[in-house]
Amino acid sequence: MAIGSKELAPTELDTFEDTQLVDELKKAKEELFNLRFQSATGQLESHGRLRAVKRDIARIYTVLRERELGIRATPVAVEAPAKETKAKKTKKTDDAAPAAAEVSEETKEA
C-alpha cells in the first residue's frame, strides 16, 4: 500500500469491531477537516496527507459495507468462544436426546 496510513491497512481493519471502525472513521474525518482548513489558510505542509486520509476513510467505509453485505467476516469478540464451547456442550446433550428417542422408536417398531 503506497498511500494511506500504515496503521489502517485492510488486514488491520479486519481485526477491528464495528464500533472501533466507527471511531476510526470519526477520527479520520476530523483529521480531514483539519487538513482542509490548514490547506485553505495556507498552513498545510504535507499535501499528500490529504490524499492518504481520504483513502483511509474510503477503506473504512468499504470494510463496513462489505460486513453489511456479508462479504467480509465480522471479527468475533474474545469472550464469545468461551460461550460457544458451553453452547456446544449443551447441543451435544440435546443431540443425544433425539438420538436416544430414535433408538427407542426403532426398538418399538421391531
trRosetta pair geometry for C-beta under 8 A, 3 or more apart (Angstrom, degrees):
i j d omega theta_ij theta_ji phi_ij phi_ji
1 4 5.5 -54 161 50 122 118
1 6 7.7 160 79 -108 118 55
1 9 6.0 -170 8 -118 151 89
1 10 8.0 159 -69 -3 139 91
3 48 7.4 -126 -132 -177 104 99
3 51 5.9 -46 -176 122 137 110
3 52 5.4 -137 176 -94 81 76
3 55 5.8 105 116 10 102 162
4 8 6.4 -107 163 77 106 102
4 9 7.8 123 110 -89 124 54
4 52 5.0 167 -99 -153 28 79
4 55 4.5 -98 -85 99 102 125
4 56 5.5 143 -150 -64 93 78
4 59 6.8 65 -142 -22 145 145
5 8 4.2 59 74 21 112 102
5 9 8.0 -121 98 -42 68 57
5 52 6.2 110 -43 163 63 112
5 53 7.9 53 -36 -92 105 54
5 56 5.3 35 9 -88 107 132
6 9 6.6 -6 -173 -43 42 101
7 12 6.5 -132 172 127 47 170
8 12 6.3 -131 -137 77 23 126
8 13 6.3 45 -168 -60 69 102
8 24 6.9 146 -109 -179 118 137
8 28 7.9 53 -83 -78 165 131
8 56 4.9 58 90 -136 157 105
8 59 6.3 126 144 86 110 141
8 60 7.3 -50 -167 -59 127 95
9 12 4.6 91 57 6 79 105
9 13 7.1 -146 93 -8 40 87
10 13 5.5 -52 -144 35 36 114
10 14 6.7 48 154 -30 63 97
10 59 6.4 -122 -81 -164 80 117
10 63 7.1 176 -140 -75 77 114
11 14 5.7 -42 -157 19 35 118
11 15 7.6 31 149 -16 58 99
12 15 6.0 -56 -165 29 41 109
12 16 7.3 44 143 -26 67 101
13 16 5.6 -47 -155 21 45 116
13 21 6.8 69 -159 -106 91 105
13 24 8.0 -137 -115 78 91 163
13 59 6.5 -161 -43 144 160 105
13 60 6.7 -152 -132 -102 135 62
13 63 4.7 -122 144 -74 130 164
14 63 7.3 -137 -76 -140 53 126
14 72 6.9 -123 -116 -176 90 118
14 73 7.8 45 -161 67 100 80
14 75 6.8 117 152 -56 62 107
15 75 5.7 67 -151 -76 36 154
16 20 4.0 -130 -165 92 101 124
16 21 5.0 128 119 -58 128 80
16 24 6.9 -34 -150 -8 165 138
16 63 8.0 64 60 134 111 151
16 75 7.1 149 71 13 19 135
17 20 5.0 94 53 9 71 103
17 21 7.1 -132 99 -7 37 90
17 74 7.4 53 -136 -176 63 93
17 75 6.0 -100 -80 62 66 106
17 77 7.2 29 -90 -82 135 82
18 21 5.5 -54 -148 35 34 114
18 22 6.5 35 154 -20 66 102
18 64 7.0 93 -135 -121 87 89
18 67 6.9 -159 -87 111 103 160
18 74 6.9 -20 -42 -138 100 118
19 22 5.7 -51 -150 34 33 111
19 23 6.5 35 150 -18 64 104
20 23 5.5 -53 -150 36 35 113
20 24 6.3 35 152 -18 67 104
21 24 5.6 -53 -147 37 33 111
21 25 6.3 38 151 -24 64 105
21 60 5.7 159 -170 -159 93 99
21 63 6.4 -137 -133 95 142 122
21 64 5.8 166 135 -72 143 98
22 25 5.4 -50 -148 33 33 116
22 26 6.6 36 152 -20 63 101
22 64 7.9 87 -70 -98 72 135
23 26 5.7 -52 -152 33 33 111
23 27 6.5 33 151 -17 64 104
24 27 5.6 -53 -149 37 34 113
24 28 6.2 32 154 -18 67 107
24 56 8.0 -113 156 162 106 110
24 60 5.9 -166 100 -109 109 140
25 28 5.8 -56 -146 38 30 109
25 29 6.3 29 155 -18 64 107
25 57 6.6 88 -141 -133 75 73
25 60 4.8 -176 -83 129 92 150
25 61 7.4 99 -118 -60 125 70
25 64 7.8 1 -59 -35 143 141
26 29 5.8 -56 -147 37 29 110
26 30 6.4 30 155 -18 64 106
27 30 5.8 -57 -151 36 30 111
27 31 6.3 29 153 -18 65 107
28 31 5.6 -53 -147 37 33 112
28 32 6.3 36 153 -21 65 104
28 53 5.6 167 -165 -165 88 87
28 56 5.0 -148 -130 106 141 117
28 57 4.9 -178 126 -74 133 83
28 60 6.7 173 23 -1 152 145
29 32 5.6 -50 -146 35 33 113
29 33 6.5 38 152 -21 63 102
29 57 6.5 93 -71 -109 72 126
30 33 5.6 -51 -151 33 32 114
30 34 6.5 30 152 -15 65 105
31 34 5.7 -55 -149 39 33 110
31 35 6.2 33 153 -19 67 107
31 53 5.3 -145 105 -130 113 141
32 35 5.6 -54 -144 38 31 111
32 36 6.3 32 156 -19 65 105
32 50 7.3 89 -136 -142 76 65
32 53 4.7 -180 -78 129 86 132
32 54 6.6 101 -116 -71 128 65
32 57 6.7 -9 -41 -41 146 139
33 36 5.9 -57 -149 36 28 109
33 37 6.4 30 152 -20 63 107
34 37 5.6 -53 -148 35 32 114
34 38 6.4 33 153 -18 65 105
35 38 5.6 -52 -147 37 32 112
35 39 6.3 36 152 -22 64 105
35 44 6.4 69 -166 -116 70 119
35 49 6.0 -147 -123 107 140 107
35 50 5.2 178 142 -90 136 78
35 53 6.3 163 10 22 153 153
36 39 5.5 -52 -147 35 33 115
36 40 6.4 33 154 -20 65 104
36 50 7.3 99 -71 -123 66 113
37 40 5.8 -54 -149 34 30 110
37 41 6.5 11 157 -3 64 110
38 41 6.1 -68 -145 47 29 98
38 43 4.4 -94 -157 79 82 94
38 44 4.1 116 121 -70 103 78
39 42 7.8 39 -177 -71 28 25
39 43 7.9 -90 -55 54 20 62
39 44 4.3 8 -81 -21 62 146
39 47 7.4 89 -108 -113 112 81
39 50 6.8 33 -57 -75 142 138
44 47 6.2 85 133 -80 123 66
44 49 8.0 -150 -166 51 105 113
44 50 7.6 13 -162 -45 147 113
46 49 4.3 68 109 -13 110 113
47 50 5.9 -32 -172 13 53 114
47 51 7.7 46 141 -9 67 99
48 51 5.7 -53 -161 37 49 111
48 52 6.3 49 145 -21 74 106
49 52 5.4 -54 -145 38 38 114
49 53 6.2 37 158 -20 70 104
50 53 6.2 -60 -150 36 25 105
50 54 6.5 25 153 -18 62 108
51 54 5.7 -55 -149 36 31 113
51 55 6.4 29 154 -17 65 107
52 55 5.8 -58 -151 37 30 110
52 56 6.5 34 150 -22 65 104
53 56 5.4 -49 -148 33 36 115
53 57 6.5 38 152 -20 65 101
54 57 5.8 -52 -152 34 32 112
54 58 6.5 30 151 -16 64 106
55 58 5.5 -53 -146 39 35 112
55 59 6.1 40 152 -24 66 105
56 59 5.6 -53 -147 34 31 114
56 60 6.5 30 155 -19 64 103
57 60 5.9 -54 -150 34 31 109
57 61 6.4 29 153 -16 64 106
58 61 5.7 -55 -148 39 32 111
58 62 6.3 37 153 -24 65 106
59 62 5.6 -54 -150 33 30 114
59 63 6.6 29 154 -18 64 103
60 63 5.9 -53 -149 35 32 109
60 64 6.4 31 153 -17 65 107
61 64 5.8 -56 -147 39 32 111
61 65 6.2 28 157 -17 66 109
62 65 5.9 -58 -145 39 28 108
62 66 6.2 28 157 -19 65 108
63 66 5.8 -55 -145 37 29 110
63 67 6.5 30 155 -19 62 105
63 72 6.3 -80 -151 80 65 164
64 67 5.9 -58 -154 35 30 111
64 68 6.6 32 150 -21 64 103
65 68 5.5 -49 -151 31 37 114
65 69 6.4 23 155 -8 67 108
66 69 5.9 -61 -145 46 32 104
66 71 4.1 -81 -162 67 87 112
66 72 3.8 56 124 2 118 112
67 70 7.6 42 -173 -74 31 26
67 71 7.6 -83 -60 51 24 72
67 72 5.2 -57 -69 75 64 96
67 73 7.7 6 -116 130 82 8
67 74 5.2 82 -149 -73 118 90
76 80 4.8 -114 175 67 101 144
76 81 6.8 90 129 -47 134 84
77 80 4.6 110 62 -19 82 106
78 81 7.5 -53 -177 19 37 99
79 82 5.9 -58 -167 35 54 112
79 83 6.5 47 144 -16 79 107
80 83 5.7 -61 -151 40 38 109
80 84 6.1 40 154 -25 72 105
81 84 5.3 -52 -143 34 36 115
81 85 6.6 40 158 -24 66 97
82 85 6.1 -48 -154 26 32 110
82 86 7.2 29 149 -12 60 102
83 86 5.8 -55 -157 36 38 110
83 87 6.3 38 146 -20 69 107
84 87 5.3 -54 -146 39 37 114
84 88 6.1 41 152 -24 68 102
85 88 5.5 -47 -146 33 33 113
85 89 6.6 37 152 -22 62 100
86 89 5.7 -50 -152 31 34 112
86 90 6.7 29 152 -13 65 103
87 90 5.9 -56 -151 39 34 107
87 91 6.3 38 149 -24 66 105
88 91 5.4 -51 -146 34 34 115
88 92 6.5 40 153 -25 64 99
89 92 5.8 -49 -154 28 33 112
89 93 7.0 26 151 -11 63 102
90 93 5.8 -55 -152 39 38 107
90 94 6.1 38 149 -19 69 108
91 94 5.4 -56 -144 42 34 112
91 95 5.9 36 154 -22 68 106
92 95 5.7 -51 -142 37 29 110
92 96 6.4 34 153 -25 61 104
93 96 5.5 -49 -147 30 34 115
93 97 6.9 40 153 -26 62 99
94 97 6.0 -48 -156 24 34 113
94 98 7.6 25 154 -7 62 98
95 98 6.5 -56 -158 38 37 102
95 99 6.5 36 149 -18 66 111
96 99 5.5 -60 -150 40 35 114
96 100 6.2 37 153 -22 69 105
97 100 5.7 -52 -147 34 31 110
97 101 6.5 32 153 -20 63 104
98 101 5.3 -51 -146 36 38 115
98 102 6.3 42 152 -23 67 101
99 102 5.6 -49 -150 32 33 113
99 103 6.6 35 150 -20 63 103
100 103 5.6 -51 -150 34 35 113
100 104 6.5 32 152 -16 65 104
101 104 5.8 -54 -148 38 33 109
101 105 6.3 34 152 -20 65 106
102 105 5.6 -54 -148 36 32 112
102 106 6.3 33 153 -21 65 104
103 106 5.7 -53 -149 34 32 111
103 107 6.5 29 153 -16 64 104
104 107 5.7 -53 -147 37 34 110
104 108 6.5 39 151 -23 64 103
105 108 5.6 -51 -149 32 34 113
105 109 6.5 33 153 -19 65 104
106 109 5.8 -53 -149 35 33 110
106 110 6.5 31 154 -20 64 109
107 110 5.7 -56 -146 35 34 112
